[in-house]
Amino acid sequence: MAAVLAPDAPGTLSFELSDEHKLIRQMARDFAQSELLPGVIERDRDEKFPEELVRRMGELGLLGMMVDPQYGGGGMDTVSYVLAMEELSKIDASASVIVSVNNSLVCWGLEKFGTEAQKRKYLPALTSGEYVGAFCLSEPEAGSDATSQRTTAEDRGDHYLLNGTKNWITNGGRAGISLVMAQTDAAKKHKGINCLIVERGTPGFAIGKKEEKLGIRGSDTHSLMFSDVKVPKANRIGEDGFGFRFAMSVLDGGRIGIAAQALGIASGAYELALKYAKERKAFGTEIANHQAIQFKLADMATQIEAARLLVLKAAREKDLGKPFGQSAAMAKLYASKVAMAVTAEAIQVHGGYGYVKEFHVERLYRDAKITEIYEGTSEIQRLVIARHLLGA
Ligand SMILES: Cc1cc2nc3c(=O)[nH]c(=O)nc-3n(C[C@H](O)[C@H](O)[C@H](O)COP(=O)(O)OP(=O)(O)OC[C@H]3O[C@@H](n4cnc5c(N)ncnc54)[C@H](O)[C@@H]3O)c2cc1C
């Protein structure tokens, strides 16, 4: 289903969503309420990957939202994607990170930069939920400084020989394909890095331990090991040495998804706090009647609205084909900060009940923290923004 914002009249600025956008948001909201909510506390507690729900999300078109329908995708715009991400993240940020990585890091990157053969081979399975994809840039010694890749992809004529370790890989234990950044020519520094598509089960490719995490505990985070893995040349994305540029452009788009995730975590916590404030009584009246609680709700709603506008602006710029790197970094930086602040206040509004699992806000508080770390920490977002401001 194609979806575009209502066209703006010349010289005007419209904040209206199209009817199709509203339908997509409603579909994601209904799915989150009816299918993600039951069991979300248990999945968090038991660190259980939502296997069945991933298949459902594939059926609903949530895993390849922006992919061209000829490859099995939804043909939607980025605005539709962030609307869906917000709704899913209100309930289950572990499920929404699977959606985010699959849509923006894997499918978008493959569709934009992959060969026709790569798209035909991998996109239908990625969009349908037959399998999910992983994006592998971080290493034990290379996080923020992603240029210092130690994983190597030695050029052996018709194939690369891949050796090294990747850390913190979301969907790592489940992925049907992994997009792996590796150094081919160290003398060329970051211009010698390639991105290779590595299929699950390729000899020499091993899945390491699953990380035990503070939040997004239902998501699957692993280290991955490559020992003399033969990857055909046909599996390289882009020309020789394009891997670092590939990773950076894909991450620009990915940040819009994570900003939307942070926004959803914040708005989910806010909605719970608003509801609770109208029900809970103290000193003979609903706590919503105490001005201190009203001020908290007012601040939360204002911050969320500001974050939402930044997220939509970045998404809209991407859809219009404009440069969006600065807006994406601003949206992620701000929305993740809002997620931290709002989830903490939502616990405060709940009092002691906010501190226990049953009321959901403690999980959202734990989940919020990762949005300040992955796909570039908040410090790195500031560096990206400053580089744009200074034209560096
Ligand atoms: C749950 C989870 C899922 C993840 N999923 C993926 C994934 O799917 N794929 C993937 O490739 N990676 C993934 N990551 C890795 C993530 O992107 C990195 O953790 C992140 O980029 C930070 O790198 P680092 O952990 O090495 O921290 P470091 O780079 O060591 O940073 C440590 C601290 O120093 C600060 N810092 C570093 N350099 C500077 C600087 N120049 N100026 C100012 N401050 C600086 C950082 O902001 C941070 O506060 C994931 C991480 C987690 C925790």
The ligand as an SDF file (V2000), in Angstrom:
LIG
                    3D

 53 58  0  0  0  0  0  0  0  0999 V2000
   21.7330   -4.3000   22.5600 C   0  0  0  0  0  0  0  0  0  0  0  0
   22.6930   -3.8380   21.5210 C   0  0  0  0  0  0  0  0  0  0  0  0
   22.4120   -4.1050   20.1770 C   0  0  0  0  0  0  0  0  0  0  0  0
   23.3210   -3.7080   19.1960 C   0  0  0  0  0  0  0  0  0  0  0  0
   23.0760   -4.0610   17.8760 N   0  0  0  0  0  0  0  0  0  0  0  0
   24.0620   -3.8530   16.9510 C   0  0  0  0  0  0  0  0  0  0  0  0
   23.9240   -4.3720   15.6130 C   0  0  0  0  0  0  0  0  0  0  0  0
   22.9110   -4.9990   15.2480 O   0  0  0  0  0  0  0  0  0  0  0  0
   24.9570   -4.2040   14.7550 N   0  0  0  0  0  0  0  0  0  0  0  0
   26.0960   -3.5340   15.0930 C   0  0  0  0  0  0  0  0  0  0  0  0
   26.9870   -3.4080   14.2550 O   0  0  0  0  0  0  0  0  0  0  0  0
   26.2440   -3.0200   16.3460 N   0  0  0  0  0  0  0  0  0  0  0  0
   25.2660   -3.1640   17.2730 C   0  0  0  0  0  0  0  0  0  0  0  0
   25.4170   -2.6690   18.5570 N   0  0  0  0  0  0  0  0  0  0  0  0
   26.6600   -1.9760   18.9050 C   0  0  0  0  0  0  0  0  0  0  0  0
   26.4740   -0.4960   19.1530 C   0  0  0  0  0  0  0  0  0  0  0  0
   26.2000    0.1750   17.9430 O   0  0  0  0  0  0  0  0  0  0  0  0
   27.7410    0.0190   19.8660 C   0  0  0  0  0  0  0  0  0  0  0  0
   27.6930   -0.5010   21.1780 O   0  0  0  0  0  0  0  0  0  0  0  0
   27.8130    1.5180   19.8860 C   0  0  0  0  0  0  0  0  0  0  0  0
   28.0560    2.0090   18.5850 O   0  0  0  0  0  0  0  0  0  0  0  0
   28.9280    2.0190   20.8230 C   0  0  0  0  0  0  0  0  0  0  0  0
   30.1290    1.3530   20.6080 O   0  0  0  0  0  0  0  0  0  0  0  0
   30.9240    0.7150   21.8540 P   0  0  0  0  0  0  0  0  0  0  0  0
   29.9720   -0.0970   22.6250 O   0  0  0  0  0  0  0  0  0  0  0  0
   32.1430    0.0740   21.3310 O   0  0  0  0  0  0  0  0  0  0  0  0
   31.3180    1.9770   22.7360 O   0  0  0  0  0  0  0  0  0  0  0  0
   32.6190    2.9060   22.5410 P   0  0  0  0  0  0  0  0  0  0  0  0
   32.7420    3.2990   21.1130 O   0  0  0  0  0  0  0  0  0  0  0  0
   33.7670    2.2410   23.1850 O   0  0  0  0  0  0  0  0  0  0  0  0
   32.1990    4.1780   23.3900 O   0  0  0  0  0  0  0  0  0  0  0  0
   32.2860    4.2370   24.8140 C   0  0  0  0  0  0  0  0  0  0  0  0
   31.8720    5.6590   25.2230 C   0  0  0  0  0  0  0  0  0  0  0  0
   32.7820    6.6170   24.6510 O   0  0  0  0  0  0  0  0  0  0  0  0
   32.0450    7.5650   23.8960 C   0  0  0  0  0  0  0  0  0  0  0  0
   32.8500    7.9970   22.7420 N   0  0  0  0  0  0  0  0  0  0  0  0
   33.5100    7.2050   21.8550 C   0  0  0  0  0  0  0  0  0  0  0  0
   34.1180    7.9580   20.9300 N   0  0  0  0  0  0  0  0  0  0  0  0
   33.8320    9.2480   21.2290 C   0  0  0  0  0  0  0  0  0  0  0  0
   34.1600   10.5000   20.6410 C   0  0  0  0  0  0  0  0  0  0  0  0
   34.8870   10.5810   19.5160 N   0  0  0  0  0  0  0  0  0  0  0  0
   33.7010   11.6450   21.2130 N   0  0  0  0  0  0  0  0  0  0  0  0
   32.9250   11.5770   22.3290 C   0  0  0  0  0  0  0  0  0  0  0  0
   32.5830   10.4210   22.9290 N   0  0  0  0  0  0  0  0  0  0  0  0
   33.0210    9.2740   22.3850 C   0  0  0  0  0  0  0  0  0  0  0  0
   30.7720    6.8460   23.4750 C   0  0  0  0  0  0  0  0  0  0  0  0
   29.7360    7.7610   23.1310 O   0  0  0  0  0  0  0  0  0  0  0  0
   30.4870    6.0450   24.7320 C   0  0  0  0  0  0  0  0  0  0  0  0
   29.8450    6.8650   25.6750 O   0  0  0  0  0  0  0  0  0  0  0  0
   24.4930   -3.0040   19.5560 C   0  0  0  0  0  0  0  0  0  0  0  0
   24.7570   -2.7150   20.9020 C   0  0  0  0  0  0  0  0  0  0  0  0
   23.8830   -3.1460   21.8770 C   0  0  0  0  0  0  0  0  0  0  0  0
   24.2050   -2.8590   23.3110 C   0  0  0  0  0  0  0  0  0  0  0  0
  1  2  1  0
  2  3  1  0
  2 52  2  0
  3  4  2  0
  4  5  1  0
  4 50  1  0
  5  6  2  0
  6  7  1  0
  6 13  1  0
  7  8  2  0
  7  9  1  0
  9 10  1  0
 10 11  2  0
 10 12  1  0
 12 13  2  0
 13 14  1  0
 14 15  1  0
 14 50  1  0
 15 16  1  0
 16 17  1  0
 16 18  1  0
 18 19  1  0
 18 20  1  0
 20 21  1  0
 20 22  1  0
 22 23  1  0
 23 24  1  0
 24 25  2  0
 24 26  1  0
 24 27  1  0
 27 28  1  0
 28 29  2  0
 28 30  1  0
 28 31  1  0
 31 32  1  0
 32 33  1  0
 33 34  1  0
 33 48  1  0
 34 35  1  0
 35 36  1  0
 35 46  1  0
 36 37  1  0
 36 45  1  0
 37 38  2  0
 38 39  1  0
 39 40  1  0
 39 45  2  0
 40 41  1  0
 40 42  2  0
 42 43  1  0
 43 44  2  0
 44 45  1  0
 46 47  1  0
 46 48  1  0
 48 49  1  0
 50 51  2  0
 51 52  1  0
 52 53  1  0
M  END
$$$$
